[in-house]
Amino acid sequence: MEKKMRGLLLFMAILMVLLTACSKEEKAEDAVPEPIEVEEEPIVEVEPVQGPTLYKAPFTGVLSEEESTHRAVLATINNHPLARPQSGISDADIVYELAAEGNITRLFALFQSELPEEIGPIRSARDYFVHIAKGLDAFYIAHGYSPDAKQMLENRFVDNVNGMQYDGILFQRSKERRAPHNSYISQDNVIAAMEKTNSSVELSTIPAFSFLDSIEGAKIGDIASMLVVRYGTDPDFTSTYSYDGEKGTYNRTVNGIVTVDKSSEKPVELSNILIFETAHRTIDSIGRQSVDIESGGKGKLFHAGVEKDIEWENIDGILTPMENGVPAKLVPGKTWIHIVSTSPGMETSVTYTP
């Protein structure tokens, strides 16, 4: 009897253990969470944001959101010491400096990116000025002319307006200076002159100038932080350029005086200085010059604080800097072009220091 009782107790104990285990398993099974279905969000492809379309100015290489399509304006500006400081020159895309009488130079300022409120003092034309204007398809502004230039302008070789016909009408005399250093033309009158002469206002000729994407690509050459360009020995026609490394531009002085714009009082700041050498010949007792702008020749390019020996060619009427047979790459910005005589030669006319 006692054995049966022990067996019964043992059986009941085993049964209790089994029941407890089953209960735990059921609870464990009950504790397993149901999988949660997560809806995947659709992948949206984000298109890159397009920046504004940029246009390169044809004579400066500067990028802008507005395309510049208006015609270039080219003005002969008096460079006599009594005509300084001149008005409008800080806005010029390009300034050519050429001999007009002996070693006295004139400035030949091209405006296309911007047209200043006032330009001057305006001075007389030369035949080689007219040929340059023709090549650039620019509207040409002058006050007076040499005999050869007079015939070309009267025959409408280029679209032009001249102060000899419009003195006191489109050209105004400043009371601050005496003739011939006081003839000016305003922005409004430039536009009026183009209308009066039935001249196109649209840009039709794109120059063969080539520009770098940035100034960094220009820093190959001989270091040249300062350069001097001479027309004879007169300090009033000797230009000195100093490179400003922070701005990446050159400042210009003549006879120790900084070149500034009379109207805006802004200094002239230049990204490129070009020197083209060509033959000059005196043709009359006044000292007027015949300047060869067709044959091409030796040249120098200064930008980014360095100097490069180049050549220049007349390409479709445009005096173009060339390097290794292709247009030389310029730093975007404004350019000053000196045209100097083969006599005494560039070695005498141009010097530079590191």
matplotlib code that plots the C-alpha trace (Angstrom):
import matplotlib.pyplot as plt

x = [0.0, 2.8, 4.5, 1.4, 1.1, 4.7, 4.1, 1.0, 2.7, 5.6, 3.2, 1.4, 4.7, 5.8, 2.4, 2.6, 6.0, 4.8, 1.7, 3.9, 6.3, 3.4, 1.9, 5.3, 5.6, 2.1, 2.9, 6.1, 4.3, 1.7, 4.5, 5.8, 4.7, 3.0, 5.1, 4.3, 3.9, 5.6, 4.6, 7.6, 7.6, 8.2, 11.7, 11.4, 14.3, 15.4, 16.6, 19.6, 18.7, 19.7, 21.5, 20.8, 22.1, 25.3, 26.5, 30.1, 30.6, 32.4, 35.1, 35.8, 34.9, 33.0, 30.0, 26.6, 22.9, 22.0, 23.2, 24.9, 23.7, 24.0, 26.5, 29.9, 30.6, 34.2, 35.3, 38.5, 39.4, 41.8, 44.9, 46.6, 47.6, 45.1, 42.3, 42.9, 41.2, 39.0, 35.3, 34.0, 37.3, 36.8, 33.8, 35.6, 35.9, 39.1, 41.2, 43.7, 46.5, 48.1, 50.3, 48.4, 51.0, 54.6, 54.7, 51.4, 48.9, 45.1, 42.9, 40.5, 37.9, 35.5, 32.2, 30.0, 29.4, 28.3, 27.9, 28.9, 26.8, 29.4, 32.4, 35.2, 36.9, 36.3, 39.1, 39.7, 39.8, 42.7, 42.4, 43.8, 41.3, 38.5, 39.9, 39.9, 36.3, 35.4, 36.9, 35.1, 31.8, 31.6, 29.6, 32.5, 32.5, 35.0, 35.3, 37.4, 39.4, 42.6, 42.1, 42.1, 39.8, 37.4, 36.9, 36.3, 33.8, 31.9, 31.7, 30.2, 33.0, 31.8, 28.7, 29.7, 28.9, 31.3, 31.4, 32.2, 28.6, 27.0, 29.0, 26.6, 23.8, 25.0, 28.4, 28.5, 31.4, 32.5, 33.1, 35.8, 38.2, 39.2, 39.0, 40.1, 40.0, 36.4, 34.0, 31.8, 29.0, 26.4, 25.0, 21.6, 23.2, 25.2, 21.9, 20.3, 23.3, 22.8, 19.1, 19.8, 22.4, 20.1, 22.8, 22.2, 22.2, 22.7, 26.0, 26.9, 30.6, 32.0, 35.8, 38.2, 39.3, 39.7, 39.3, 40.4, 37.9, 39.8, 42.9, 44.7, 45.3, 47.2, 50.0, 52.6, 55.3, 58.0, 57.0, 56.1, 54.6, 55.3, 55.7, 56.4, 55.3, 56.9, 56.1, 59.4, 60.9, 57.9, 56.8, 53.3, 53.0, 54.7, 52.4, 53.3, 51.2, 51.4, 49.9, 47.5, 47.7, 44.6, 42.3, 44.1, 44.2, 46.7, 46.5, 47.7, 49.6, 51.0, 53.7, 52.9, 49.2, 46.7, 44.4, 40.9, 37.5, 36.6, 32.8, 32.8, 36.2, 36.8, 40.4, 41.0, 41.6, 42.8, 43.0, 45.2, 47.9, 48.8, 51.6, 51.6, 54.7, 54.2, 55.7, 55.0, 55.7, 55.4, 53.4, 53.2, 54.7, 52.2, 53.6, 50.6, 51.4, 50.7, 50.4, 50.5, 47.6, 47.6, 50.9, 50.9, 54.1, 55.6, 53.7, 53.7, 50.9, 50.8, 48.2, 48.0, 51.4, 53.3, 54.6, 54.4, 56.0, 53.2, 52.4, 49.5, 47.6, 44.8, 42.0, 39.1, 40.0, 40.4, 43.9, 44.1, 46.8, 48.1, 50.0, 51.3, 49.1, 45.8, 44.2, 46.0, 43.8, 43.1, 42.0, 38.3, 38.1, 39.1, 42.1, 44.5, 46.3, 49.4, 50.4, 54.1, 56.5, 59.2, 61.5, 62.9, 61.3, 59.6, 62.8, 63.1, 59.4, 58.5, 60.3, 59.1, 60.3, 59.4]
y = [0.0, 2.3, 1.6, 2.3, 5.6, 6.6, 5.7, 7.7, 10.7, 10.4, 10.2, 13.3, 15.2, 14.3, 15.3, 18.7, 19.3, 18.5, 20.7, 23.6, 23.2, 23.2, 26.3, 28.2, 27.1, 28.4, 31.7, 31.9, 31.2, 33.8, 36.4, 36.2, 39.5, 39.5, 40.9, 44.6, 45.4, 48.7, 50.5, 51.5, 55.1, 55.5, 56.8, 60.2, 61.2, 64.8, 66.5, 68.8, 72.5, 74.2, 77.5, 80.5, 80.5, 82.5, 84.4, 85.4, 89.1, 89.1, 91.7, 90.9, 87.2, 88.1, 85.9, 87.5, 86.3, 88.9, 88.3, 91.4, 91.8, 95.6, 96.9, 98.1, 101.8, 103.0, 106.6, 108.5, 110.1, 112.9, 111.9, 115.3, 116.1, 119.0, 116.5, 114.3, 112.8, 111.5, 110.5, 107.0, 105.1, 103.0, 101.5, 100.6, 96.9, 97.7, 100.8, 101.0, 103.6, 104.7, 107.4, 110.2, 113.0, 112.1, 110.4, 112.1, 109.3, 109.1, 106.6, 104.5, 103.2, 100.4, 100.1, 97.1, 95.6, 99.0, 102.4, 105.3, 108.4, 110.6, 110.0, 112.4, 114.6, 113.4, 114.0, 113.6, 110.4, 108.8, 106.4, 103.5, 104.3, 104.0, 100.6, 99.3, 100.4, 98.7, 95.4, 95.5, 96.6, 99.3, 102.6, 105.1, 108.5, 111.2, 115.0, 116.0, 113.9, 113.7, 114.2, 110.4, 109.7, 112.5, 110.9, 107.5, 108.8, 110.9, 107.8, 105.9, 103.3, 102.8, 103.9, 107.0, 110.4, 113.3, 116.5, 118.5, 118.1, 118.0, 120.3, 121.8, 119.4, 115.8, 116.9, 119.4, 121.6, 121.6, 125.0, 123.5, 123.1, 124.8, 123.5, 121.0, 119.4, 119.9, 118.0, 115.4, 113.1, 111.7, 108.2, 109.5, 111.3, 108.2, 106.4, 109.4, 109.5, 105.8, 106.5, 109.7, 107.9, 104.9, 102.7, 99.2, 98.8, 95.0, 93.2, 91.4, 90.7, 88.4, 89.0, 86.1, 86.8, 83.8, 83.8, 81.6, 80.2, 81.8, 83.8, 80.7, 79.3, 82.5, 82.3, 80.8, 83.1, 85.5, 87.3, 90.9, 92.9, 96.2, 97.3, 100.5, 101.4, 104.4, 106.5, 108.4, 110.1, 112.3, 111.2, 112.5, 109.6, 106.9, 104.4, 102.5, 99.5, 97.9, 94.5, 94.1, 90.5, 90.6, 92.0, 90.3, 93.6, 96.3, 99.9, 102.5, 105.7, 108.3, 110.7, 109.6, 110.3, 107.4, 107.0, 107.5, 108.2, 111.9, 111.1, 108.2, 108.9, 105.1, 104.0, 102.1, 98.5, 96.1, 92.3, 92.3, 94.6, 93.9, 95.5, 95.1, 96.2, 97.5, 99.9, 103.6, 106.3, 110.1, 111.4, 115.2, 118.2, 118.0, 114.6, 112.5, 108.9, 106.0, 102.9, 99.4, 97.5, 94.7, 92.9, 91.6, 91.2, 90.7, 91.3, 90.9, 89.9, 90.8, 89.3, 87.7, 89.2, 87.5, 88.3, 86.2, 86.8, 86.5, 87.6, 89.6, 89.1, 91.0, 88.5, 89.7, 93.3, 92.6, 93.0, 89.6, 88.4, 85.0, 82.3, 79.1, 79.8, 80.3, 83.3, 83.9, 83.2, 86.4, 86.8, 87.8, 91.6, 94.8, 95.1, 98.0, 97.6, 99.6, 99.8, 100.8, 101.4, 99.0, 102.0, 102.1, 98.7, 96.9, 96.2, 100.0, 100.8, 98.1, 97.2, 95.2, 94.1, 91.1]
z = [0.0, 0.9, -2.4, -4.4, -2.6, -3.4, -7.0, -7.2, -5.7, -8.1, -11.0, -9.9, -9.4, -13.0, -14.3, -12.6, -14.1, -17.6, -17.2, -16.0, -19.0, -21.4, -19.9, -20.2, -23.8, -24.6, -22.9, -24.8, -28.0, -27.2, -26.5, -30.1, -31.8, -35.1, -37.9, -38.7, -42.4, -43.2, -46.3, -48.3, -49.5, -53.2, -54.2, -55.7, -58.0, -57.3, -60.4, -59.9, -59.7, -62.9, -62.4, -64.6, -68.1, -68.4, -71.4, -72.1, -73.1, -76.5, -75.7, -72.0, -71.6, -68.4, -67.7, -67.2, -66.9, -69.6, -73.1, -74.5, -78.1, -78.7, -81.2, -80.1, -79.9, -80.7, -79.8, -80.4, -77.1, -76.6, -74.6, -74.4, -70.8, -70.9, -71.7, -68.7, -66.8, -69.5, -69.1, -69.7, -70.0, -66.9, -68.6, -71.9, -72.7, -74.6, -75.0, -77.9, -77.5, -80.8, -82.1, -83.8, -84.3, -83.7, -80.3, -79.1, -78.7, -78.9, -77.0, -79.0, -76.5, -77.3, -75.4, -75.6, -72.2, -70.9, -72.3, -69.9, -69.3, -70.9, -73.2, -74.0, -74.8, -78.3, -80.8, -84.5, -86.7, -88.5, -91.4, -89.4, -86.6, -89.2, -90.5, -86.9, -86.4, -89.7, -88.6, -85.3, -87.0, -84.4, -84.6, -84.7, -82.9, -83.6, -83.7, -86.7, -89.2, -91.2, -95.0, -95.6, -92.7, -93.8, -97.2, -95.7, -93.2, -95.7, -98.0, -95.1, -95.0, -91.4, -89.6, -87.8, -86.3, -86.3, -84.2, -87.3, -88.4, -84.9, -82.7, -80.2, -81.2, -80.4, -79.1, -76.2, -75.2, -71.5, -70.0, -67.8, -70.7, -73.9, -77.4, -78.7, -75.3, -74.4, -76.8, -75.2, -76.2, -73.8, -73.7, -74.9, -77.8, -78.8, -79.1, -80.9, -83.3, -84.2, -85.0, -86.9, -89.1, -89.6, -88.1, -86.8, -83.1, -83.1, -82.6, -85.8, -85.5, -82.8, -82.3, -82.3, -78.8, -76.5, -72.7, -69.9, -67.4, -64.5, -63.7, -62.3, -65.8, -66.8, -64.2, -66.6, -67.8, -66.6, -63.4, -64.2, -61.4, -63.1, -66.7, -68.5, -72.1, -73.7, -76.8, -77.2, -74.2, -73.1, -69.6, -70.4, -72.9, -70.8, -69.1, -66.0, -64.9, -61.4, -60.7, -57.7, -56.8, -54.6, -57.3, -60.2, -62.2, -63.2, -62.1, -64.7, -64.0, -66.4, -65.1, -61.6, -61.9, -61.5, -64.5, -63.3, -64.9, -64.6, -64.5, -62.0, -60.3, -60.7, -61.4, -64.6, -63.6, -66.3, -66.6, -69.7, -71.2, -74.8, -76.8, -80.6, -82.6, -86.2, -88.7, -88.4, -90.9, -90.6, -93.6, -93.2, -91.5, -88.7, -87.7, -88.7, -88.9, -91.2, -89.1, -90.5, -89.0, -91.6, -91.5, -87.9, -85.9, -82.5, -79.4, -75.6, -73.2, -69.6, -67.3, -63.8, -63.0, -65.8, -69.2, -72.4, -75.8, -78.4, -82.0, -83.4, -86.6, -88.4, -88.5, -90.6, -89.7, -86.0, -84.4, -82.5, -80.1, -81.2, -79.3, -81.0, -84.0, -82.2, -80.4, -77.1, -74.1, -72.1, -68.5, -68.4, -67.9, -69.5, -71.8, -72.8, -76.2, -77.0, -80.6, -80.7, -83.6, -84.9, -84.6, -81.9, -81.3, -78.5, -76.6, -76.1, -75.8, -73.3, -70.1, -67.1, -63.6, -61.4]

ax = plt.figure().add_subplot(projection="3d")
ax.plot(x, y, z, "-o")
ax.set_aspect("equal")
plt.show()
